[in-house]
């Protein structure tokens, strides 16, 4: 029993340290509905731009679309700013690279969405918490669970988890570290 308590204390310390590390290093989230300027793709970030003369009018959306897209006020109010393209990507686990091209002869614009490969190793700071109702050993139970992701190797996510199961017979808990996959 003493050994079990020691394991639980060590797991609690590891889980707490993992949570604090992830919380401290978590990048700020962009709130829903807020439009920010997109970060250039790594492939073009350090490349120099060159001037190209477009030989045909460029097709743009009507000015009212800027408001529907909730673009920043400095863009919406500027009559010289026009929307060439706007895209949505699937909400998935993989990064995407969005690229827009213009045909110099016709002025037509195309936007491409490339799903990128997962990096071999990345630091992830996703947190999850949930509450569930079900059965455990044949009797009604409530489970409260929290998970802190810390590291990802391709499709495998690694981190810490803690859960508590409450039944009429009592409360049972689990604290540990491990790996999982999402699809």
C-alpha angles and dihedrals in degrees: 000000000000089000091052091052090051091052091049092050092049091048091048091051091048092047092048092048091048091050094048091048092050093044092050094048098039112124115234113270121236107234118237113268095023115121119211132174111271119248112243116251115261090244092063103026095101098029121112118239121229131204118256124186111224109217096200135042113280115239112233135171120258114274094253091069090073090069093046089052089050093231118178116283093248089060097040094051096044111092090198092063116087134180112241098173142348126193141182124210130207116268098243141135096263130083117245132209114213115199128182121198132189126209107229093208100046105023090231117148126211127188121206128198116204120188105220127216117261113257117252091240130009136163110240126188104190117145127197133187128177146166123215137186120210145105131300120186090347099307133096114272142179120214125197113192137178129186130189117196115209110162138022127200106189104299096348117096121200130196148104131300136191129184140172125202117201121196134156088266093058144275125308124189141192131195122178152124127250151128134271141172131223128205 
